[in-house]
Amino acid sequence: MSGAVTGSERALDAVMAASVGRQGGTLLASVPGQRLAAFATAAAAARAAAACQRALMSDHGVPLRVRMAMHTGTCTERLGTPVGPAVRRARHLANMAYGGQVLVSATSSVLLFEGGESFALRDLGLHRLKDLGPPEHVFQLELPDLRTDFPPLRSLDHPDLPNNLPTMVAPLVGRVEELEHVLGLLDEARLVTLAGPGGAGKTRLAVHAAAEALDGAGSGGAWLVELAPVSDEQQVPFAIVTALDIPESDTDSLELLVRALATQETLLVLDNCEHVIDRVAKIADTLLRECAGVRILATSREPLGVDGELVYRVPSLSLPEEDVSSLTESAGSDAVDLFLGRASMVGAVIADSDGPLVASVCRRLDGIPLAIELAAARLTSLSLAELSERLDERFRLLTGGARSAMARQQTLQALVDWSYELLNPPERSALQRLSVFSGPFDLDAAQTVCAGDDLDDLDVVNLLHSLVQKSLVIAQQDAEATRYRLLETIRQYGAIELLRDSGSTGVLDVRDRHADYYLATARAAAPGLQGPDVGAWIAALDRDADNLRAAITHLADLRPRDVLELIGCIERYFTLKAAVDIIPPTLRAVSKVDHNDPRTAEVVAAALLAVCRMTAWHLIGRPAEVEASERYALRAEELASRTRRFDLEARALVYRMQVALYRGDRGGAVAHLGAAEEIARRCRLDSILSEVILSSLHPALVEHQGLTVEQWHARAAEALQAAERAGDLTMVSQVKFWYATQALREGRLVESRRLFEETIDLAHRIGAHDGAALNNFLIVCLVQADYDAAVSPLRKCLRRMRRSGFRTNPGDLIAASACIATWRGDPVEGAQLHGAADEIRKPAYETSELFRTASDVAMEEASAARGRAAMGDVEYVKAYEEGARFSVGQACDLALAILQ
């Protein structure tokens, strides 16, 4: 049982000692603000927790609100303090509770009833804790005479703690002092770099520090940016934009990043910076100067060299004393703990008497985590004594004298050399070829890349298994199949060996095979992205995203026609992911191919339309984008017409319509759509016909054409039928969205809400963004006066839009926040937000980006009337005009504060 106090610690100690003692428990050493107690049974812990809470909250006791949690596991003691994964999990479990609440882990909940006792538990569901371990099924101990209703737990799933931090399969071993040190540095400086050799555990330490640093309300979150797969330093800004899930259609990702983070309190974890360090340093310097709320935690083999940077040299894991005689005497050594943990994972049994040998191995490996993990993995084929003997031989020259950081780097290199030299020639060849992969890969990909004159497919299967066993390749299970990946250190080592053994010609051959495989993947995915299995195809492409980009990088200059085909095949996927990083290589390849060749002209047209889709859908006040989109669409239309690719010609006309609509040329927009519709009908292109008809139902075009409600519904029904005939779920989702919007316009609120919910669900199923549907869903909730249902999606939409740098207009969301503020009894803030919303929306109304329904107008007018009644006309106008002067960022911040 772990507890964290918010009041008098002496009073807590007295109450806790009495409650724990009566249940036969033991109070363990504590740290400020936290108490730990151990019990023989979970039931005893529950009784003590209940008694302690009653005493603390009783009128006759001490009025303290204490967070408590119960978890079951083993721990060790270091310097008189209990430590270990179980202690860490109990602490994090308690920290996400509220004063007066008792949380129970899944393990403890099962043990709670072993003695036949009866306890009431409330199921709170799965939650991710800040220890980054697997999600915990959490329960609340119900104490009927005390408070039982609490807000949502402040776990990593809480909306106030936005993050993309990964779940760690294995628990963090040790690093207690290091973690506290890093957190202290983050309090002192906005840029902290964890420096050290490869394999020192920098990444794991950084992500755990980021989890601990998440501070709740108003936070822009903590975001891990993995730079290891980035092969071109110019892609670094886009890697950060992608990690933050910022939709973008502009090639200048750094500018977007600055806009998105300018008003946020955000922690960026930039991982593995060493191979792109110059670019990272410049970006970090820009963000620190332009974005006052941004903090950066970087990992690199060397400091970034930016003003204000604090450097923390990540030490090796703590080592045992030289003269230990047993494992028991090694207790307290993080290096030994890690070695034993990894040894148990491969089935090795270590006796207590093996303590001196284990201590020797850990010391000779300098406590470097990756080196220890690789060594422990060898226990599948070597005894502990044989392992120790080989390490002694290999590292004899590196064990004497002072060890600098460079010496520790050489130790890791020596360990990788040793692991590599233990491989037979076919294993070495396979490892070299696998180094071409930039991310996880499956068995088919491995066979395509590795098989050749010297290795057949069955050889690759056996060799891959062997490399997994030796921990040079990591196997990961997902819902579909086993996927594999190389540790970055091993991948780089293999690439160097491949170049050394095969030369540049051999490297190009392997990279060609890699690119061919992912070109074939794109070809296979193309029809699926427009069919009923689009969700599965998008998920599959997500798994291959890093390798697809590596293939594009390789093909862009050497095989430009192939890269255009790859991009054209899966342009829907790249559009969905706002993958603007593919625009430069696409345009570069377009400039290198022969447009007069009919087959090449087709792929050029398709690739240009991919670029159009990523720009023309997001024409938000940027003339250069408008002109570029029009230019690309015109060229695509010309090439498609010449090669009689009528599907591409129709799509080009749709993009030309969007440009015309943005420019206010409604007549031109209708004309382009008419031409596209004629092609789609003549050629029976149902998916495109659905898109064309749906585009014609844009409110501005409906008004221009004078369509009646009956005509609108007839057109929408035809669009839905065409999408269903094509099996195109993406278009089905978009048609349902328009149906829901029209129902809102016509005041059919119940139907509109249901349709928006269906649209959101379908978007999630197919991997599409739910932004527009979620925005409108919450508006329906507000019109229905269901304010509570609107708060969570409104908060999500505002945060998402703020992260994007307000790429789309947030005026309607600000107006929705104004209505909630007034409803909650905050008329001043409501008036300010109404003023801000009206000012922010003005340009969007001019370009038809936003439009208002009668329900919207009535809802906002009712909110304004309530505010005027509460404040009086003079004060209301004063607050309204004050809000009209807010920047978009200020309005968003106020709205989020209201929604807490």
Disulfide bonds with the S-S distance in Angstrom:
none
